[in-house]
Amino acid sequence: MNDDQVKGKRKQTKGDLKKGLGKLTNDDSKIAEGERDKDKGKVQEKFGDVKESFKKSW
């Protein structure tokens, strides 16, 4: 597991927490912010997956 994969997982967790907080406080902007953070984390994790696969194939 490389650095991008770890950071991506961390961003996804952060997004889940923000989304949960937004639902708890009924704050739509916080929910949207959490979803956006989660999506950013997914992209970064996939980028890390691609880097890892290239590293393994060389």
C-alpha atoms as a printed R data frame, in Angstrom:
   type eleno elety resid chain resno       x      y       z
1  ATOM     1    CA   MET     A     1   0.000  0.000   0.000
2  ATOM     2    CA   ASN     A     2   1.506  3.304  -1.047
3  ATOM     3    CA   ASP     A     3   1.125  6.827   0.299
4  ATOM     4    CA   ASP     A     4  -1.637  7.834  -2.129
5  ATOM     5    CA   GLN     A     5  -3.749  4.834  -1.176
6  ATOM     6    CA   VAL     A     6  -3.401  5.653   2.528
7  ATOM     7    CA   LYS     A     7  -4.230  9.335   1.996
8  ATOM     8    CA   GLY     A     8  -7.220  8.347  -0.136
9  ATOM     9    CA   LYS     A     9  -8.590  6.059   2.576
10 ATOM    10    CA   ARG     A    10  -8.062  8.823   5.137
11 ATOM    11    CA   LYS     A    11  -9.966 11.343   2.994
12 ATOM    12    CA   GLN     A    12 -12.813  8.867   2.557
13 ATOM    13    CA   THR     A    13 -13.042  8.380   6.311
14 ATOM    14    CA   LYS     A    14 -12.961 12.138   6.853
15 ATOM    15    CA   GLY     A    15 -15.754 12.508   4.300
16 ATOM    16    CA   ASP     A    16 -17.851  9.866   6.041
17 ATOM    17    CA   LEU     A    17 -17.428 11.671   9.357
18 ATOM    18    CA   LYS     A    18 -18.381 15.051   7.865
19 ATOM    19    CA   LYS     A    19 -21.379 13.526   6.142
20 ATOM    20    CA   GLY     A    20 -22.501 11.900   9.381
21 ATOM    21    CA   LEU     A    21 -22.078 15.159  11.267
22 ATOM    22    CA   GLY     A    22 -24.079 16.939   8.595
23 ATOM    23    CA   LYS     A    23 -26.897 14.430   8.877
24 ATOM    24    CA   LEU     A    24 -26.824 14.705  12.658
25 ATOM    25    CA   THR     A    25 -27.052 18.507  12.590
26 ATOM    26    CA   ASN     A    26 -29.276 18.603   9.493
27 ATOM    27    CA   ASP     A    27 -26.659 20.705   7.646
28 ATOM    28    CA   ASP     A    28 -26.889 20.133   3.887
29 ATOM    29    CA   SER     A    29 -23.640 21.975   3.133
30 ATOM    30    CA   LYS     A    30 -21.724 19.725   5.556
31 ATOM    31    CA   ILE     A    31 -23.272 16.642   3.933
32 ATOM    32    CA   ALA     A    32 -22.205 17.876   0.492
33 ATOM    33    CA   GLU     A    33 -18.724 18.682   1.784
34 ATOM    34    CA   GLY     A    34 -18.436 15.173   3.210
35 ATOM    35    CA   GLU     A    35 -19.516 13.599  -0.072
36 ATOM    36    CA   ARG     A    36 -17.000 15.741  -1.953
37 ATOM    37    CA   ASP     A    37 -14.188 14.715   0.428
38 ATOM    38    CA   LYS     A    38 -15.151 11.071   0.047
39 ATOM    39    CA   ASP     A    39 -15.087 11.350  -3.756
40 ATOM    40    CA   LYS     A    40 -11.668 13.027  -3.645
41 ATOM    41    CA   GLY     A    41 -10.437 10.180  -1.478
42 ATOM    42    CA   LYS     A    42 -11.734  7.571  -3.910
43 ATOM    43    CA   VAL     A    43  -9.943  9.276  -6.799
44 ATOM    44    CA   GLN     A    44  -6.694  9.506  -4.857
45 ATOM    45    CA   GLU     A    45  -6.948  5.861  -3.811
46 ATOM    46    CA   LYS     A    46  -7.499  4.771  -7.430
47 ATOM    47    CA   PHE     A    47  -4.489  6.855  -8.461
48 ATOM    48    CA   GLY     A    48  -2.478  5.004  -5.830
49 ATOM    49    CA   ASP     A    49  -3.782  1.673  -7.150
50 ATOM    50    CA   VAL     A    50  -2.583  2.564 -10.645
51 ATOM    51    CA   LYS     A    51   0.829  3.620  -9.324
52 ATOM    52    CA   GLU     A    52   1.075  0.373  -7.387
53 ATOM    53    CA   SER     A    53   0.191 -1.746 -10.416
54 ATOM    54    CA   PHE     A    54   2.817  0.033 -12.528
55 ATOM    55    CA   LYS     A    55   5.357 -0.464  -9.780
56 ATOM    56    CA   LYS     A    56   4.607 -4.193  -9.630
57 ATOM    57    CA   SER     A    57   4.762 -4.645 -13.394
58 ATOM    58    CA   TRP     A    58   8.266 -3.148 -13.638
